[in-house]
Amino acid sequence: MSFYQYIDYLLKERKNLEDKVKHMSKAELIQLGRQLLATYRQSLKGFDEWFTNFYVMDKMDIDMLKDVILNLMRIGFQLLEYDRYITWLWYEKEEAERRKMLEDKGNRTHIV
């Protein structure tokens, strides 16, 4: 399956995939996450190739270029906001576990 056929599949199956996620095992979720990231990476690589290709940039009219930039900003900023949020959430979870472990360790030392 070519890259664009896979994109078409993902877009057509989006709702179905979102429903399937609810019933996937951890291994299946990890596999899907890696596939999605690889697809996004390939898409971003394509945009990067446009921006580094003088012919494409010369031929692309300014309105299309503005549209591309605005969409990259919208999608990218949404990703960055989520990245910051989920990283903070993970950090808080890890920190709570670390504090609990230290607290449990402290309680055990007092018992001895």
C-alpha positions in Angstrom: 0.0 0.0 0.0 1.4 3.4 -0.9 1.7 6.2 1.5 -1.2 8.1 0.1 -3.4 5.0 -0.1 -2.6 4.5 3.6 -3.6 8.1 4.3 -6.9 7.6 2.4 -7.5 4.4 4.5 -6.8 6.3 7.8 -9.1 9.1 6.8 -11.9 6.8 5.7 -11.5 4.6 8.7 -11.0 7.4 11.3 -14.3 6.9 13.2 -14.0 3.1 13.0 -10.4 3.3 14.4 -11.5 5.7 17.2 -14.1 3.1 18.2 -11.6 0.2 17.9 -9.1 2.1 20.2 -11.6 1.6 23.1 -11.1 -2.2 22.9 -7.5 -2.5 21.9 -4.9 -4.2 24.0 -1.8 -2.2 25.2 0.3 -3.9 22.5 -2.2 -3.0 19.8 -2.3 0.6 21.0 1.5 0.9 21.0 1.6 -0.5 17.5 -1.1 1.9 16.3 0.6 4.8 18.0 3.9 4.0 16.2 2.1 3.6 12.9 0.4 7.0 13.3 3.7 8.7 14.3 5.5 7.2 11.3 2.7 8.5 9.0 2.8 12.0 10.5 6.6 12.0 10.2 6.3 11.1 6.5 3.7 13.8 6.0 6.0 16.4 7.7 8.9 15.2 5.6 6.9 15.9 2.5 6.2 19.4 3.6 9.8 19.9 4.5 10.8 18.7 1.0 8.4 21.3 -0.5 10.0 24.1 1.6 13.5 23.1 0.6 12.7 22.7 -3.1 13.2 25.9 -4.9 11.1 24.9 -7.9 8.1 24.1 -5.7 8.4 27.3 -3.6 8.9 29.4 -6.8 5.8 27.9 -8.4 3.6 27.9 -5.3 1.5 31.1 -5.1 1.6 33.1 -1.9 -2.1 32.3 -1.0 -1.4 28.6 -1.1 1.8 29.1 0.9 0.0 31.2 3.5 -2.7 28.4 3.7 0.0 25.8 4.2 1.8 27.9 6.9 -1.5 28.7 8.8 -2.5 25.0 8.8 1.0 23.9 10.0 0.7 26.5 12.7 -2.7 25.4 13.8 -1.9 21.7 13.8 1.6 22.2 15.2 0.5 24.4 18.0 -2.3 22.0 19.0 0.3 19.2 19.1 2.7 21.3 21.2 -0.1 22.2 23.6 -1.0 18.6 24.0 2.7 17.6 24.3 3.2 20.1 27.1 0.0 18.9 28.9 0.6 15.2 28.7 4.3 15.6 29.6 3.3 17.5 32.7 0.7 14.9 33.5 3.3 12.1 33.2 5.8 14.1 35.3 3.2 14.6 38.1 2.3 10.9 38.0 6.0 9.9 38.3 6.6 12.5 41.0 3.7 11.2 43.1 5.0 7.7 42.8 8.5 8.8 43.8 7.1 10.6 46.9 5.0 7.6 47.9 8.0 5.3 47.5 10.1 7.7 49.7 7.3 7.9 52.2 6.9 4.1 52.3 10.7 3.8 52.7 10.6 6.3 55.6 7.8 4.5 57.3 9.7 1.2 57.1 12.8 2.8 58.7 10.8 4.0 61.7 9.3 0.6 62.3 12.7 -1.1 62.6 
